Amino acid sequence: MSHLLADTRVVFGRYVRQTLRSRISLVFGLLQPMLFLAFFGPLLDGVPLGGRGDSWQTLVPGLLVQLGLFSAAFAGFGIIMEKQLGIVERMRVTPVSRLALLLGRVLRDAAQLLVQSLVLVLAGTAFGLRAPVLGVLIGFAFVSLLGISLASLSYAFAMRVNTVQEFAPVINSINLPAMLLSGILLPMALAPVWLDTVSHFVPFRYVVDAVRAAFVGDYGSDIAVGALATIALAAVSLTLGTRIFRKAGA
């Protein structure tokens, strides 16, 4: 265990330094949700959305999940670039734990996501968001765990393909329907019955509902169900990612 923790810390530090040297990626990672916040949020002001809380307590939690969904899902691009540059091959001959190579990466992604989420909530507060501090912290916990799950799956898939041309279309094809069916922008309570029924098979819907409940101070069943869905997704994702990393010898 001590060997795993030490290796994870080394890998985590490497990718944190890499991220800090590329500040532009942090900025552009926030661009899309900030645009939704600025240009879409005011359109919802005073519109009955069929949920609890005001329009900002509905939109901002959805944008937090969207931020995790898109930034973490595309994390595998880094692996593909490292494979093309021969970095992965060099890592294969080191004694570092294969699990640490995955954990160090996903923990970096979670830390980056937390920073971006904090900036997004602060911007939302300037627009009119009002949410309990505990609810915001719970929301951050959900988004971080979601980011770890999706980054693990993204890295696992990236280990199976060799080019960006193979990777990007698959991720885009999954992300778009996942975003629409999870009710990120508008609650699924506004959807037709058939669409609402389909959305119950998308685990991200329960994460969105849980974060929205936390932002209105409701710490009941929605959060419990969301926690179960998020923990289950994380367990499956980390198990799959670990298995593929060990099998690939990366």
C-alpha atoms as a printed R data frame, in Angstrom:
    type eleno elety resid chain resno       x      y       z
1   ATOM     1    CA   MET     A     1   0.000  0.000   0.000
2   ATOM     2    CA   SER     A     2   2.798  2.438   0.856
3   ATOM     3    CA   HIS     A     3   4.415  1.666  -2.511
4   ATOM     4    CA   LEU     A     4   1.096  2.370  -4.275
5   ATOM     5    CA   LEU     A     5   0.595  5.666  -2.429
6   ATOM     6    CA   ALA     A     6   4.145  6.807  -3.159
7   ATOM     7    CA   ASP     A     7   3.840  5.956  -6.859
8   ATOM     8    CA   THR     A     8   0.439  7.634  -7.064
9   ATOM     9    CA   ARG     A     9   1.853 10.794  -5.500
10  ATOM    10    CA   VAL     A    10   4.705 10.864  -8.034
11  ATOM    11    CA   VAL     A    11   2.384 10.347 -11.011
12  ATOM    12    CA   PHE     A    12  -0.110 12.874  -9.642
13  ATOM    13    CA   GLY     A    13   2.636 15.462  -9.191
14  ATOM    14    CA   ARG     A    14   3.887 14.948 -12.731
15  ATOM    15    CA   TYR     A    15   0.486 15.586 -14.277
16  ATOM    16    CA   VAL     A    16  -0.302 18.511 -11.990
17  ATOM    17    CA   ARG     A    17   2.893 20.221 -13.126
18  ATOM    18    CA   GLN     A    18   1.963 19.441 -16.717
19  ATOM    19    CA   THR     A    19  -1.481 21.007 -16.204
20  ATOM    20    CA   LEU     A    20  -0.075 24.137 -14.575
21  ATOM    21    CA   ARG     A    21   2.199 24.636 -17.565
22  ATOM    22    CA   SER     A    22  -0.868 24.568 -19.828
23  ATOM    23    CA   ARG     A    23  -3.143 27.156 -18.234
24  ATOM    24    CA   ILE     A    24  -4.986 27.657 -21.500
25  ATOM    25    CA   SER     A    25  -6.558 24.197 -21.108
26  ATOM    26    CA   LEU     A    26  -8.022 25.262 -17.747
27  ATOM    27    CA   VAL     A    27  -9.494 28.397 -19.274
28  ATOM    28    CA   PHE     A    28 -11.021 26.713 -22.301
29  ATOM    29    CA   GLY     A    29 -12.291 23.882 -20.123
30  ATOM    30    CA   LEU     A    30 -14.528 26.457 -18.451
31  ATOM    31    CA   LEU     A    31 -15.529 28.257 -21.628
32  ATOM    32    CA   GLN     A    32 -18.588 26.205 -22.596
33  ATOM    33    CA   PRO     A    33 -20.316 26.102 -19.183
34  ATOM    34    CA   MET     A    34 -19.536 29.806 -18.655
35  ATOM    35    CA   LEU     A    35 -21.175 30.620 -21.982
36  ATOM    36    CA   PHE     A    36 -24.263 28.663 -20.955
37  ATOM    37    CA   LEU     A    37 -24.227 30.504 -17.638
38  ATOM    38    CA   ALA     A    38 -24.023 33.929 -19.274
39  ATOM    39    CA   PHE     A    39 -26.241 33.459 -22.334
40  ATOM    40    CA   PHE     A    40 -28.661 30.667 -21.386
41  ATOM    41    CA   GLY     A    41 -29.184 31.296 -17.679
42  ATOM    42    CA   PRO     A    42 -30.940 34.687 -18.034
43  ATOM    43    CA   LEU     A    43 -33.463 33.131 -20.447
44  ATOM    44    CA   LEU     A    44 -34.650 30.829 -17.649
45  ATOM    45    CA   ASP     A    45 -35.184 33.584 -15.094
46  ATOM    46    CA   GLY     A    46 -38.803 33.367 -13.948
47  ATOM    47    CA   VAL     A    47 -39.582 30.383 -16.188
48  ATOM    48    CA   PRO     A    48 -41.363 27.505 -14.343
49  ATOM    49    CA   LEU     A    49 -38.972 24.578 -14.661
50  ATOM    50    CA   GLY     A    50 -40.993 22.033 -12.738
51  ATOM    51    CA   GLY     A    51 -38.370 21.586 -10.033
52  ATOM    52    CA   ARG     A    52 -37.331 22.978  -6.675
53  ATOM    53    CA   GLY     A    53 -35.435 26.210  -6.342
54  ATOM    54    CA   ASP     A    54 -34.988 29.034  -8.814
55  ATOM    55    CA   SER     A    55 -33.526 28.908 -12.309
56  ATOM    56    CA   TRP     A    56 -29.927 29.314 -11.080
57  ATOM    57    CA   GLN     A    57 -30.315 26.435  -8.605
58  ATOM    58    CA   THR     A    58 -31.440 24.358 -11.568
59  ATOM    59    CA   LEU     A    59 -28.920 25.494 -14.187
60  ATOM    60    CA   VAL     A    60 -25.661 25.734 -12.203
61  ATOM    61    CA   PRO     A    61 -25.791 22.158 -10.801
62  ATOM    62    CA   GLY     A    62 -26.466 20.914 -14.324
63  ATOM    63    CA   LEU     A    63 -23.502 22.865 -15.657
64  ATOM    64    CA   LEU     A    64 -21.277 21.385 -12.945
65  ATOM    65    CA   VAL     A    65 -22.185 17.883 -14.109
66  ATOM    66    CA   GLN     A    66 -21.723 18.969 -17.731
67  ATOM    67    CA   LEU     A    67 -18.256 20.229 -16.846
68  ATOM    68    CA   GLY     A    68 -17.387 16.850 -15.345
69  ATOM    69    CA   LEU     A    69 -18.989 14.963 -18.207
70  ATOM    70    CA   PHE     A    70 -17.056 16.707 -20.964
71  ATOM    71    CA   SER     A    71 -13.696 17.452 -19.341
72  ATOM    72    CA   ALA     A    72 -13.278 13.960 -17.866
73  ATOM    73    CA   ALA     A    73 -14.644 12.083 -20.875
74  ATOM    74    CA   PHE     A    74 -11.986 13.628 -23.122
75  ATOM    75    CA   ALA     A    75  -9.133 13.013 -20.670
76  ATOM    76    CA   GLY     A    76  -8.021 10.034 -22.757
77  ATOM    77    CA   PHE     A    77  -6.637 12.365 -25.407
78  ATOM    78    CA   GLY     A    78  -3.550 12.702 -23.208
79  ATOM    79    CA   ILE     A    79  -2.914  8.948 -23.246
80  ATOM    80    CA   ILE     A    80  -3.157  8.841 -27.037
81  ATOM    81    CA   MET     A    81  -0.624 11.641 -27.376
82  ATOM    82    CA   GLU     A    82   1.711  9.916 -24.900
83  ATOM    83    CA   LYS     A    83   1.445  6.671 -26.859
84  ATOM    84    CA   GLN     A    84   2.376  8.472 -30.065
85  ATOM    85    CA   LEU     A    85   5.340 10.196 -28.377
86  ATOM    86    CA   GLY     A    86   6.611  6.960 -26.833
87  ATOM    87    CA   ILE     A    87   6.016  8.073 -23.238
88  ATOM    88    CA   VAL     A    88   3.764  5.106 -22.478
89  ATOM    89    CA   GLU     A    89   6.428  2.719 -23.779
90  ATOM    90    CA   ARG     A    90   9.005  4.250 -21.436
91  ATOM    91    CA   MET     A    91   6.606  3.948 -18.501
92  ATOM    92    CA   ARG     A    92   6.164  0.240 -19.234
93  ATOM    93    CA   VAL     A    93   9.769 -0.480 -18.297
94  ATOM    94    CA   THR     A    94   9.630  1.386 -14.972
95  ATOM    95    CA   PRO     A    95   8.781 -0.384 -11.675
96  ATOM    96    CA   VAL     A    96   5.952  2.064 -10.916
97  ATOM    97    CA   SER     A    97   2.615  0.482  -9.976
98  ATOM    98    CA   ARG     A    98   0.270  0.121 -12.960
99  ATOM    99    CA   LEU     A    99  -2.642  1.119 -10.722
100 ATOM   100    CA   ALA     A   100  -0.763  4.266  -9.657
101 ATOM   101    CA   LEU     A   101  -0.416  5.263 -13.309
102 ATOM   102    CA   LEU     A   102  -4.199  5.352 -13.495
103 ATOM   103    CA   LEU     A   103  -4.889  6.812 -10.040
104 ATOM   104    CA   GLY     A   104  -2.356  9.612 -10.430
105 ATOM   105    CA   ARG     A   105  -3.991 10.694 -13.664
106 ATOM   106    CA   VAL     A   106  -7.598 10.569 -12.453
107 ATOM   107    CA   LEU     A   107  -6.779 12.368  -9.202
108 ATOM   108    CA   ARG     A   108  -5.202 15.167 -11.248
109 ATOM   109    CA   ASP     A   109  -8.386 15.305 -13.330
110 ATOM   110    CA   ALA     A   110 -10.515 15.456 -10.174
111 ATOM   111    CA   ALA     A   111  -8.399 18.279  -8.723
112 ATOM   112    CA   GLN     A   112  -8.625 20.249 -11.963
113 ATOM   113    CA   LEU     A   113 -12.379 19.696 -12.049
114 ATOM   114    CA   LEU     A   114 -12.734 20.982  -8.484
115 ATOM   115    CA   VAL     A   115 -10.928 24.222  -9.349
116 ATOM   116    CA   GLN     A   116 -13.094 24.738 -12.424
117 ATOM   117    CA   SER     A   117 -16.248 23.920 -10.428
118 ATOM   118    CA   LEU     A   118 -15.343 26.487  -7.781
119 ATOM   119    CA   VAL     A   119 -14.878 29.173 -10.432
120 ATOM   120    CA   LEU     A   120 -18.212 28.238 -12.020
121 ATOM   121    CA   VAL     A   121 -20.093 28.434  -8.706
122 ATOM   122    CA   LEU     A   122 -18.502 31.792  -7.879
123 ATOM   123    CA   ALA     A   123 -19.556 33.106 -11.291
124 ATOM   124    CA   GLY     A   124 -23.044 31.687 -10.745
125 ATOM   125    CA   THR     A   125 -23.213 33.489  -7.410
126 ATOM   126    CA   ALA     A   126 -22.468 36.760  -9.189
127 ATOM   127    CA   PHE     A   127 -25.400 36.061 -11.526
128 ATOM   128    CA   GLY     A   128 -27.782 35.336  -8.647
129 ATOM   129    CA   LEU     A   129 -27.177 31.771  -7.461
130 ATOM   130    CA   ARG     A   130 -27.914 31.241  -3.782
131 ATOM   131    CA   ALA     A   131 -27.151 27.829  -2.305
132 ATOM   132    CA   PRO     A   132 -26.165 26.482   1.132
133 ATOM   133    CA   VAL     A   133 -22.442 25.937   1.632
134 ATOM   134    CA   LEU     A   134 -23.023 22.311   2.641
135 ATOM   135    CA   GLY     A   135 -25.055 21.744  -0.512
136 ATOM   136    CA   VAL     A   136 -22.302 23.203  -2.674
137 ATOM   137    CA   LEU     A   137 -19.686 20.992  -0.989
138 ATOM   138    CA   ILE     A   138 -21.875 17.932  -1.555
139 ATOM   139    CA   GLY     A   139 -22.234 18.962  -5.187
140 ATOM   140    CA   PHE     A   140 -18.454 19.213  -5.512
141 ATOM   141    CA   ALA     A   141 -18.103 15.714  -4.054
142 ATOM   142    CA   PHE     A   142 -20.536 14.296  -6.623
143 ATOM   143    CA   VAL     A   143 -18.829 16.053  -9.518
144 ATOM   144    CA   SER     A   144 -15.361 14.925  -8.370
145 ATOM   145    CA   LEU     A   145 -16.431 11.298  -8.104
146 ATOM   146    CA   LEU     A   146 -18.150 11.537 -11.485
147 ATOM   147    CA   GLY     A   147 -14.962 12.992 -12.954
148 ATOM   148    CA   ILE     A   148 -12.882 10.137 -11.556
149 ATOM   149    CA   SER     A   149 -15.324  7.608 -13.024
150 ATOM   150    CA   LEU     A   150 -15.453  9.112 -16.496
151 ATOM   151    CA   ALA     A   151 -11.722  9.815 -16.648
152 ATOM   152    CA   SER     A   152 -11.046  6.160 -15.789
153 ATOM   153    CA   LEU     A   153 -13.308  5.010 -18.609
154 ATOM   154    CA   SER     A   154 -11.764  7.530 -20.981
155 ATOM   155    CA   TYR     A   155  -8.221  6.361 -20.187
156 ATOM   156    CA   ALA     A   156  -9.276  2.739 -20.516
157 ATOM   157    CA   PHE     A   157 -10.786  3.360 -23.949
158 ATOM   158    CA   ALA     A   158  -7.772  5.424 -25.027
159 ATOM   159    CA   MET     A   159  -5.526  2.461 -24.232
160 ATOM   160    CA   ARG     A   160  -7.558  0.414 -26.724
161 ATOM   161    CA   VAL     A   161  -7.259  2.813 -29.662
162 ATOM   162    CA   ASN     A   162  -4.264  4.359 -31.384
163 ATOM   163    CA   THR     A   163  -5.469  7.609 -32.947
164 ATOM   164    CA   VAL     A   164  -7.575 10.634 -32.085
165 ATOM   165    CA   GLN     A   165  -9.711  9.852 -35.137
166 ATOM   166    CA   GLU     A   166 -10.825  6.612 -33.465
167 ATOM   167    CA   PHE     A   167 -11.275  8.154 -30.030
168 ATOM   168    CA   ALA     A   168 -13.138 11.428 -30.614
169 ATOM   169    CA   PRO     A   169 -16.196 10.214 -32.606
170 ATOM   170    CA   VAL     A   170 -17.012  7.539 -30.032
171 ATOM   171    CA   ILE     A   171 -16.772  9.959 -27.104
172 ATOM   172    CA   ASN     A   172 -18.878 12.566 -28.902
173 ATOM   173    CA   SER     A   173 -21.503  9.968 -29.825
174 ATOM   174    CA   ILE     A   174 -21.836  8.968 -26.165
175 ATOM   175    CA   ASN     A   175 -21.561 12.401 -24.574
176 ATOM   176    CA   LEU     A   176 -24.284 14.204 -26.497
177 ATOM   177    CA   PRO     A   177 -27.189 11.827 -25.762
178 ATOM   178    CA   ALA     A   178 -25.907 11.414 -22.193
179 ATOM   179    CA   MET     A   179 -26.049 15.187 -21.722
180 ATOM   180    CA   LEU     A   180 -29.524 15.520 -23.211
181 ATOM   181    CA   LEU     A   181 -31.011 12.542 -21.354
182 ATOM   182    CA   SER     A   182 -29.531 13.470 -17.971
183 ATOM   183    CA   GLY     A   183 -31.449 16.760 -17.830
184 ATOM   184    CA   ILE     A   184 -28.337 18.887 -17.489
185 ATOM   185    CA   LEU     A   185 -29.818 22.028 -19.027
186 ATOM   186    CA   LEU     A   186 -33.499 21.487 -18.199
187 ATOM   187    CA   PRO     A   187 -35.115 19.052 -15.722
188 ATOM   188    CA   MET     A   188 -36.448 15.864 -17.290
189 ATOM   189    CA   ALA     A   189 -39.777 16.643 -15.573
190 ATOM   190    CA   LEU     A   190 -40.419 18.882 -18.610
191 ATOM   191    CA   ALA     A   191 -39.847 16.001 -21.050
192 ATOM   192    CA   PRO     A   192 -42.527 13.765 -22.613
193 ATOM   193    CA   VAL     A   193 -43.277 10.602 -20.660
194 ATOM   194    CA   TRP     A   194 -41.368  8.318 -23.044
195 ATOM   195    CA   LEU     A   195 -38.262 10.503 -22.934
196 ATOM   196    CA   ASP     A   196 -38.434 10.801 -19.164
197 ATOM   197    CA   THR     A   197 -38.659  7.003 -18.947
198 ATOM   198    CA   VAL     A   198 -35.598  6.523 -21.172
199 ATOM   199    CA   SER     A   199 -33.614  9.010 -19.079
200 ATOM   200    CA   HIS     A   200 -33.969  6.786 -16.005
201 ATOM   201    CA   PHE     A   201 -31.526  4.373 -17.650
202 ATOM   202    CA   VAL     A   202 -28.838  7.090 -17.788
203 ATOM   203    CA   PRO     A   203 -26.887  7.170 -14.492
204 ATOM   204    CA   PHE     A   204 -25.947 10.827 -14.948
205 ATOM   205    CA   ARG     A   205 -29.578 11.807 -14.424
206 ATOM   206    CA   TYR     A   206 -29.364 10.685 -10.789
207 ATOM   207    CA   VAL     A   207 -26.176 12.690 -10.317
208 ATOM   208    CA   VAL     A   208 -27.856 15.816 -11.709
209 ATOM   209    CA   ASP     A   209 -30.917 15.311  -9.496
210 ATOM   210    CA   ALA     A   210 -28.705 14.801  -6.442
211 ATOM   211    CA   VAL     A   211 -26.638 17.945  -7.037
212 ATOM   212    CA   ARG     A   212 -29.779 20.013  -7.640
213 ATOM   213    CA   ALA     A   213 -31.298 18.686  -4.421
214 ATOM   214    CA   ALA     A   214 -28.128 19.608  -2.537
215 ATOM   215    CA   PHE     A   215 -28.191 23.150  -3.946
216 ATOM   216    CA   VAL     A   216 -31.684 23.729  -2.512
217 ATOM   217    CA   GLY     A   217 -30.759 22.195   0.847
218 ATOM   218    CA   ASP     A   218 -32.717 18.953   0.416
219 ATOM   219    CA   TYR     A   219 -30.470 16.200   1.760
220 ATOM   220    CA   GLY     A   220 -32.927 13.333   1.369
221 ATOM   221    CA   SER     A   221 -33.685 10.543  -1.071
222 ATOM   222    CA   ASP     A   222 -32.384 12.209  -4.250
223 ATOM   223    CA   ILE     A   223 -28.926 12.508  -2.730
224 ATOM   224    CA   ALA     A   224 -29.020  8.921  -1.455
225 ATOM   225    CA   VAL     A   225 -30.000  7.551  -4.871
226 ATOM   226    CA   GLY     A   226 -27.461  9.773  -6.593
227 ATOM   227    CA   ALA     A   227 -24.735  8.593  -4.221
228 ATOM   228    CA   LEU     A   228 -25.521  4.941  -4.943
229 ATOM   229    CA   ALA     A   229 -25.462  5.544  -8.704
230 ATOM   230    CA   THR     A   230 -22.220  7.542  -8.552
231 ATOM   231    CA   ILE     A   231 -20.409  5.082  -6.284
232 ATOM   232    CA   ALA     A   232 -21.502  2.150  -8.448
233 ATOM   233    CA   LEU     A   233 -20.297  3.929 -11.586
234 ATOM   234    CA   ALA     A   234 -16.965  4.755  -9.921
235 ATOM   235    CA   ALA     A   235 -16.461  1.162  -8.780
236 ATOM   236    CA   VAL     A   236 -17.129 -0.245 -12.249
237 ATOM   237    CA   SER     A   237 -15.016  2.422 -13.972
238 ATOM   238    CA   LEU     A   238 -11.981  2.064 -11.699
239 ATOM   239    CA   THR     A   239 -12.140 -1.728 -11.877
240 ATOM   240    CA   LEU     A   240 -12.300 -1.687 -15.677
241 ATOM   241    CA   GLY     A   241  -9.606  0.962 -15.980
242 ATOM   242    CA   THR     A   242  -7.270 -0.876 -13.603
243 ATOM   243    CA   ARG     A   243  -7.747 -4.159 -15.442
244 ATOM   244    CA   ILE     A   244  -6.975 -2.615 -18.826
245 ATOM   245    CA   PHE     A   245  -3.938 -0.708 -17.533
246 ATOM   246    CA   ARG     A   246  -2.504 -3.848 -15.953
247 ATOM   247    CA   LYS     A   247  -3.226 -5.941 -19.037
248 ATOM   248    CA   ALA     A   248  -1.640 -3.362 -21.321
249 ATOM   249    CA   GLY     A   249   1.365 -3.124 -19.027
250 ATOM   250    CA   ALA     A   250   1.040  0.678 -19.105
